[in-house]
Amino acid sequence: QVQLVESGGGLVQAGGSLRLSCAASGRTFSSLNMAWFRQAPGKEREIAAAISATGGSTYYADSVQGRFTISRDNAENTVFLQMNSLESEDTALYYCAAKYRLKGPYEYWGQGTQVTVSS
């Protein structure tokens, strides 16, 4: 079983930055493909960024490309999301997710951390 705990959310002004962290339990973190999803009020949950188990491959949604950076520290069992040039449209509950297989749905989810961007 994998447990994920997010932190780093908060209130920030438009144009500002935040860094989200997701700490994972267990000894198999280096085998997990990780992602950050987000869900804004009244909208469906969407993937923002993803990173492969080795960190060698990343994916970004068009809406965050060039502003967000996903990274991971396998020694610390942690994945990060650096968010720069934040916009009001980035306001959402951000979730960390994990899966072992490269294809298929994400199996493990955190509780989420709120990011609010004021304009």
VOGU-3710 file (C-alpha; in Angstrom, 3 decimals, decimal comma):
1> qvqlvesggg> 0,000/0,000/0,000  1,223/3,475/-0,890  0,239/6,549/1,068  0,689/10,022/-0,390  0,704/13,266/1,577  0,725/16,629/-0,197  1,926/19,921/1,218  2,875/23,393/0,074  -0,443/24,786/-1,062  -1,666/28,229/-0,071
11> lvqaggslrl> -2,770/31,656/-1,191  -0,588/33,527/-3,653  -0,995/36,558/-5,873  -1,134/36,218/-9,619  2,369/36,067/-11,029  3,725/34,443/-7,911  5,160/30,990/-7,279  4,477/27,972/-5,103  6,201/24,634/-4,667  4,092/21,604/-3,886
21> scaasgrtfs> 5,540/18,479/-2,315  4,187/14,957/-2,133  5,739/12,519/0,311  5,184/8,824/-0,342  5,342/5,964/2,111  6,874/2,593/1,376  10,069/1,250/-0,128  8,941/1,147/-3,735  8,836/4,859/-4,552  11,488/4,516/-7,244
31> slnmawfrqa> 9,146/2,107/-9,074  6,202/4,488/-9,068  5,120/6,724/-11,921  3,911/9,947/-10,327  1,610/12,777/-11,329  -0,055/15,940/-10,135  -3,730/16,377/-10,914  -5,915/19,360/-10,135  -9,609/20,045/-9,812  -11,066/23,523/-9,944
41> pgkereiaaa> -14,534/24,294/-8,548  -17,220/23,080/-10,930  -14,714/21,405/-13,244  -13,492/17,882/-13,788  -10,185/16,713/-12,411  -7,366/17,064/-14,928  -3,758/16,024/-15,062  -1,289/18,890/-14,748  2,028/17,071/-14,935  3,508/13,586/-14,732
51> isatggstyy> 6,928/12,032/-14,287  8,167/8,517/-14,893  9,629/6,296/-12,197  13,212/7,129/-13,161  12,455/10,781/-13,765  13,625/10,473/-17,331  10,281/11,314/-18,883  7,851/14,102/-18,058  4,484/15,282/-19,348  2,766/18,659/-18,983
61> adsvqgrfti> -0,712/19,795/-19,839  -0,747/22,594/-22,393  -2,186/24,953/-19,791  0,874/24,655/-17,524  3,651/23,998/-20,041  6,518/26,425/-19,526  5,273/27,538/-16,100  5,221/24,334/-14,017  8,065/21,869/-13,442  7,629/18,381/-12,010
71> srdnaentvf> 10,599/16,654/-10,390  11,301/13,868/-7,951  13,835/12,837/-5,340  13,822/9,066/-5,088  16,150/9,144/-2,093  13,581/11,220/-0,195  10,460/9,488/-1,594  9,153/12,864/-2,699  7,780/14,407/-5,869  7,584/18,157/-6,381
81> lqmnslesed> 5,631/20,580/-8,505  7,245/23,985/-8,940  4,599/26,432/-10,103  5,676/29,797/-11,483  3,784/32,675/-13,090  0,620/31,531/-11,397  -2,710/32,641/-12,836  -6,173/32,781/-11,318  -7,078/29,838/-13,563  -4,577/27,719/-11,611
91> talyycaaky> -6,767/27,928/-8,523  -7,679/24,337/-7,674  -7,260/21,450/-5,297  -4,029/19,748/-6,312  -3,686/15,986/-5,893  -0,648/13,761/-5,990  -1,161/10,376/-7,668  0,917/7,246/-8,242  0,871/4,038/-10,222  3,255/1,197/-10,893
101> rlkgpyeywg> 2,339/0,467/-14,498  3,189/3,034/-17,155  -0,219/2,554/-18,774  -3,550/2,385/-17,000  -5,178/4,444/-14,273  -3,451/5,937/-11,268  -3,899/3,631/-8,300  -3,001/5,768/-5,324  -4,126/9,270/-4,422  -3,374/11,859/-1,787
111> qgtqvtvss> -5,942/14,015/-0,020  -5,040/17,155/-1,925  -3,644/20,585/-1,142  -5,462/23,801/-1,995  -3,861/26,401/-4,231  -5,610/29,750/-4,501  -4,328/32,452/-6,828  -5,704/35,930/-6,289  -5,873/38,350/-9,194
//
